[in-house]
Amino acid sequence: MNLSLTTIEDIPLIHSGDDLSGIIAEKTLAQKIVPQNGDIFVVAQKIVSKAEGRMVNLTTVHPSIEALHLAEVTGKDARMVELVLQESNCVVRTAPNTLIVEHKCGFISANAGIDHSNVHGEWGNEADWVLLLPKDPDHSAAVIRQELEERFQCRLGVLIIDSHGRAWRNGTVGTSIGLSGLPGLVDLRGTEDLFGFHLKITQVAAADELAAGASLLMGQAAEKTPVIFVRGFPYELREGELKELIRAKEHDLFR
Amino acid sequence: MNLSLTTIEDIPLIHSGDDLSGIIAEKTLAQKIVPQNGDIFVVAQKIVSKAEGRMVNLTTVHPSIEALHLAEVTGKDARMVELVLQESNCVVRTAPNTLIVEHKCGFISANAGIDHSNVHGEWGNEADWVLLLPKDPDHSAAVIRQELEERFQCRLGVLIIDSHGRAWRNGTVGTSIGLSGLPGLVDLRGTEDLFGFHLKITQVAAADELAAGASLLMGQAAEKTPVIFVRGFPYELREGELKELIRAKEHDLFR
């Protein structure tokens, strides 16, 4: 068995309103890759957000009292904190220079995924522009998937990923924030091991494993390769959604 | 850029004392793979533990008072709990059917990685045998690496992985527990983004990203493909250790 991850080269800088799936399709073909049933495109959150026009200029943001308070606790820009709160269900942890929240989409991340790097606004000072995550990443993935499936006339998966920090461990790993056409979780309950015992470890976060592997090739710095083409994903494709991967609050010992 | 992960086929059931690197080398060659400088072997913890004879029969374990208490809280077998405590620095969380600890190697995991499935003891009742993690996974990785480098006469990396649950998210992901000859973390601090801003997200858990990607191909059920051959890891190989990936307790908001 082989799992092959390939960078799609020469993706240009993406701007609000760009036809992202058209660009991905064009650059895939330029590389002489012909997608087949079961292939997956992994896409960095940042270019999806940019195509969807999720840039915000901080000078337009008016911090609430809660944001001003959290800005003091964390030492962060109060306007940035206000945006984080607007994008979140609740605050999970704060510390100096740290603001960890439950994003409206359900996952836990620092700063609700709002990012400062590689954002180029249309007016004013570049340093004032930040980028929110896609509003509904599952939907974004579904739209890209539909367009790529039409273009390539085959059954594909699309996975949108971001780099997340983790409890207990250093460093970020690529993590799923939206998906369409592939399983988030793969349930192995009932599967027998080599000696016929039933397995106890039962659910594999297959989409997150793929997100991490694909993230390796994206690099973190210059947004040069935000699309990865995947052949050989070892589980059957099916309809899937981010929600599968989110642990319900009442079952989570670390909130 | 391409990252290629390939299962090494026909790895036999591993027993205590087996020459694991010899077996890996033989099966790699049988598959007509010729390792080159920069290639990496990802190895499932379970076969390393077995080769190192880390099986324990629960009937030989005498639970301490602490183990008896935690067994009551968690509903787990007190002898199993005793082994978990022996393998751990401290208990992080308990709940019915859940015992999360800091392993002696520093990482946080359920049951100190002790596993019941696919373990075949040499005497008594099969259901009484469990398998501990390798005693020093970085050392295990270094030994395998040295032997494979000698055999193949090139510069390799070896990564030992296990399936870990996570805070906040459902499902397990392949996670590094020992490594030799590759970076755990890759530090991008000081790297500039496309517009010349310095990056804030700075450390990528490269070994964990690879662990997750490789885990996809291992399957979880039947231990059929516990070795993955990796070509195209995009970061420069260097000496590395698990410790890079472990967040110091005093910087961890989730203990």
Contacts between the chains, C-beta under 8 A, distances in Angstrom:
chain1	res1	chain2	res2	distance
A	1	B	6	7.2
A	1	B	7	4.4
A	1	B	217	5.7
A	1	B	225	6.9
A	2	B	4	6.4
A	2	B	5	6.9
A	2	B	6	4.9
A	2	B	7	7.5
A	3	B	4	7.6
A	3	B	5	4.4
A	3	B	6	7.9
A	3	B	213	7.1
A	3	B	216	6.2
A	3	B	217	5.5
A	4	B	2	6.4
A	4	B	3	7.6
A	4	B	4	5.3
A	4	B	5	7.7
A	5	B	2	6.9
A	5	B	3	4.4
A	5	B	4	7.7
A	5	B	5	7.9
A	5	B	213	7.4
A	6	B	1	7.2
A	6	B	2	4.9
A	6	B	3	7.9
A	7	B	1	4.4
A	7	B	2	7.5
A	13	B	194	7.2
A	93	B	253	4.5
A	93	B	254	7.5
A	95	B	253	6.1
A	98	B	253	7.1
A	100	B	253	7.1
A	107	B	168	7.0
A	107	B	169	7.2
A	108	B	167	7.5
A	108	B	168	4.3
A	115	B	201	7.9
A	116	B	197	6.9
A	116	B	200	6.5
A	117	B	193	4.1
A	117	B	195	7.9
A	117	B	197	5.3
A	117	B	199	5.5
A	117	B	200	6.6
A	117	B	201	7.6
A	118	B	193	4.6
A	118	B	194	5.1
A	118	B	195	6.5
A	118	B	197	7.7
A	119	B	195	7.8
A	120	B	194	8.0
A	120	B	195	5.9
A	126	B	195	6.4
A	127	B	197	7.6
A	163	B	201	5.8
A	163	B	204	7.4
A	166	B	166	6.9
A	166	B	167	7.5
A	166	B	205	7.7
A	167	B	108	7.5
A	167	B	166	7.5
A	167	B	167	4.2
A	167	B	168	7.6
A	167	B	247	7.9
A	167	B	252	7.0
A	167	B	253	7.6
A	167	B	254	3.6
A	168	B	107	7.0
A	168	B	108	4.3
A	168	B	167	7.6
A	168	B	246	7.4
A	168	B	247	5.6
A	168	B	252	6.1
A	168	B	254	6.5
A	168	B	255	7.5
A	169	B	107	7.2
A	169	B	175	7.9
A	169	B	205	6.4
A	169	B	208	6.9
A	169	B	245	5.3
A	169	B	246	6.4
A	169	B	247	5.6
A	170	B	185	5.8
A	170	B	203	6.1
A	170	B	205	6.5
A	170	B	244	6.6
A	170	B	245	5.6
A	170	B	246	6.8
A	170	B	247	5.1
A	171	B	184	7.6
A	171	B	185	4.7
A	171	B	186	7.8
A	171	B	203	4.5
A	171	B	204	5.6
A	171	B	205	3.0
A	171	B	206	7.5
A	171	B	208	6.8
A	171	B	244	7.9
A	171	B	245	6.4
A	172	B	201	5.8
A	172	B	203	6.8
A	172	B	204	5.7
A	172	B	205	6.3
A	173	B	204	7.8
A	173	B	205	5.1
A	173	B	208	5.4
A	173	B	209	5.3
A	173	B	212	6.8
A	174	B	209	6.1
A	175	B	169	7.9
A	184	B	171	7.7
A	185	B	170	5.8
A	185	B	171	4.7
A	186	B	171	7.8
A	188	B	220	5.3
A	188	B	221	5.7
A	191	B	220	7.5
A	191	B	221	4.2
A	191	B	222	7.9
A	192	B	221	7.1
A	192	B	222	7.8
A	193	B	117	4.2
A	193	B	118	4.6
A	193	B	221	6.3
A	193	B	222	6.3
A	193	B	223	7.1
A	194	B	13	7.2
A	194	B	118	5.0
A	194	B	120	8.0
A	194	B	222	5.3
A	194	B	223	5.7
A	195	B	117	7.9
A	195	B	118	6.5
A	195	B	119	7.8
A	195	B	120	5.9
A	195	B	126	6.4
A	197	B	116	6.9
A	197	B	117	5.3
A	197	B	118	7.7
A	197	B	127	7.6
A	199	B	117	5.5
A	199	B	220	6.7
A	199	B	221	6.0
A	200	B	116	6.5
A	200	B	117	6.6
A	201	B	115	7.9
A	201	B	117	7.6
A	201	B	163	5.8
A	201	B	172	5.8
A	201	B	220	6.1
A	203	B	170	6.1
A	203	B	171	4.5
A	203	B	172	6.8
A	204	B	163	7.4
A	204	B	171	5.6
A	204	B	172	5.7
A	204	B	173	7.8
A	204	B	215	7.8
A	204	B	220	5.6
A	205	B	166	7.7
A	205	B	169	6.4
A	205	B	170	6.5
A	205	B	171	2.9
A	205	B	172	6.3
A	205	B	173	5.1
A	206	B	171	7.5
A	206	B	216	6.5
A	208	B	169	6.8
A	208	B	171	6.8
A	208	B	173	5.4
A	208	B	212	6.8
A	209	B	173	5.3
A	209	B	174	6.2
A	209	B	212	4.3
A	209	B	213	6.3
A	209	B	215	5.5
A	209	B	216	4.5
A	210	B	212	8.0
A	210	B	213	7.1
A	210	B	216	6.2
A	211	B	212	7.8
A	212	B	173	6.8
A	212	B	208	6.8
A	212	B	209	4.3
A	212	B	210	8.0
A	212	B	211	7.8
A	212	B	212	3.5
A	212	B	213	5.9
A	213	B	3	7.1
A	213	B	5	7.5
A	213	B	209	6.3
A	213	B	210	7.1
A	213	B	212	5.9
A	213	B	213	2.3
A	213	B	214	7.6
A	213	B	216	6.8
A	214	B	213	7.6
A	215	B	204	7.8
A	215	B	209	5.4
A	216	B	3	6.2
A	216	B	206	6.5
A	216	B	209	4.6
A	216	B	210	6.2
A	216	B	213	6.7
A	216	B	233	7.3
A	216	B	234	6.0
A	217	B	1	5.7
A	217	B	3	5.5
A	217	B	234	5.9
A	219	B	234	7.3
A	220	B	188	5.3
A	220	B	191	7.5
A	220	B	199	6.7
A	220	B	201	6.0
A	220	B	204	5.6
A	221	B	188	5.7
A	221	B	191	4.2
A	221	B	192	7.1
A	221	B	193	6.3
A	221	B	199	6.0
A	222	B	191	7.8
A	222	B	192	7.7
A	222	B	193	6.2
A	222	B	194	5.2
A	223	B	193	7.1
A	223	B	194	5.7
A	225	B	1	6.8
A	233	B	216	7.3
A	234	B	216	6.0
A	234	B	217	5.9
A	234	B	219	7.3
A	244	B	170	6.6
A	244	B	171	7.9
A	245	B	169	5.3
A	245	B	170	5.6
A	245	B	171	6.4
A	246	B	168	7.4
A	246	B	169	6.5
A	246	B	170	6.8
A	247	B	167	7.9
A	247	B	168	5.6
A	247	B	169	5.6
A	247	B	170	5.1
A	252	B	167	7.0
A	252	B	168	6.1
A	253	B	93	4.5
A	253	B	95	6.1
A	253	B	98	7.1
A	253	B	100	7.1
A	253	B	167	7.6
A	254	B	93	7.4
A	254	B	167	3.7
A	254	B	168	6.5
A	254	B	254	4.9
A	255	B	168	7.5
